[in-house]
Amino acid sequence: MDSPRLSVREILAMKTTMFKQRLTPLPFILLVLAIAAILVLSGCTERQRKSLKHFKSDIIGLKRRVTLYDCSGRVIKSWEGRFKIEVQGAYISFIDDHGKDIKVSGTVVVEEL
């Protein structure tokens, strides 16, 4: 005996019908609303805000002021601009607004403006 052959269209129609039978509209809507409520009520966590800040820093840089101090607390030099700062061992590195690669070691304060 030959088994009946189904066309691809008939198989897809059967699968669609089975899917619709399993997932009625009301539970699906409730699931979507529950997920949306959780996302809205949870807000951004500190980790998410920090990740977003790092992403922004990597893409366009952040407006910052870098100040280098001597051992007595006097300002040696200060840089201000939009740049990404990389910590490399005992010094920090950044490219200023004039395209210069600046490497600074010592007492440094980085402020976000």
N, C-alpha and C positions, 0 to 999 in steps of 0.2 A: 504494500500500500504506500502510495505517495503521501508525504505530509504536505499539508496546504502551505503554499508559499505566500508570504506577505510582501507587499511592496514597501519601499522605504517610507513612502508617504503614510501608509497605514501604520507602520511601526512608530513613526513620530507622533501620529495622532493618538495612538494608544498610550505612549509615554506622557504626552501632554495631559491626557485625561487622567492618568494615574497621579500625576503631579498636582493637578487641580483638586483631585479628591482628597489628597493628603493635606493640602494646605488651603484651608478655607480662608476667606478674606478677613474675618474678625480676628482670629489669632495672629495672623500676619500683621494686621494693623496694630494690634496691641504690642506685638514684639517690636515693631518699628518705633512706636511711641515710647516704649520703655527704654530702648537704646538711646533715643533722642533726649529723654529726660535725664538719664544718667550722665550723658555728655554735657548737657547744659548745667545741671546742678553741681557737677564735680568741678567745673571751671578748669583753669590751667593749673597744673601742679608746678611746684618750684622747678622740678627737673625739666618740664616741658618749656617753661619760660626761659630757662638757662639754655636749653638746646636751640630754641628760636633765636636767642641773642647770639650764640656762637655761629649759627647759620648766617645771620645778618652780618656779623663781623667778617666771616669768610668771603661773602659775596661782595659787599660794598664797603666794608669797614665801618667802624664806629667813630663818632666824633669824640676825641680824647685829648687830654693834656698830659704829657709826660714831663716830669720835673726831676732833674738830677741834682742831688745835694752833696756837699762835701762833708767831712767828718765832724765839723762844728755846726752843721745845720744850715749853712748858707746855700742859696741856689747857685749852682754852677751854670746850668743851661736848662731851658724849657722849650718843648716842642708842642705845637697844637695843630691838630688836623684830623682828617678822617683816615684811619689806618688800622690794620690788624697787627696785633703784637704777638710775637712768638717768644716763648721762654726757651732758651737754649743753654742748659747748664747754669753757669753763674751769671749769665748776662741775658738781656732782652734784645730783640731785634725787631725792627720795623722799617718800612719805607715811608719817608715823609712826603709831603705834598709836592716837593721839587724832584722827586724820583731818587733821592739819595737813600742808600741802605745804611741805616743807623744801628749800631750795636753799642749798648750801654751796659756797663757793669758798675756796681756800687749801690748807694742808697738811692732808689728810684721810687717815685710815687706816680701811679697811673690813675688819672681821674677820667670818668666818663662824663662828657658835657651834655 
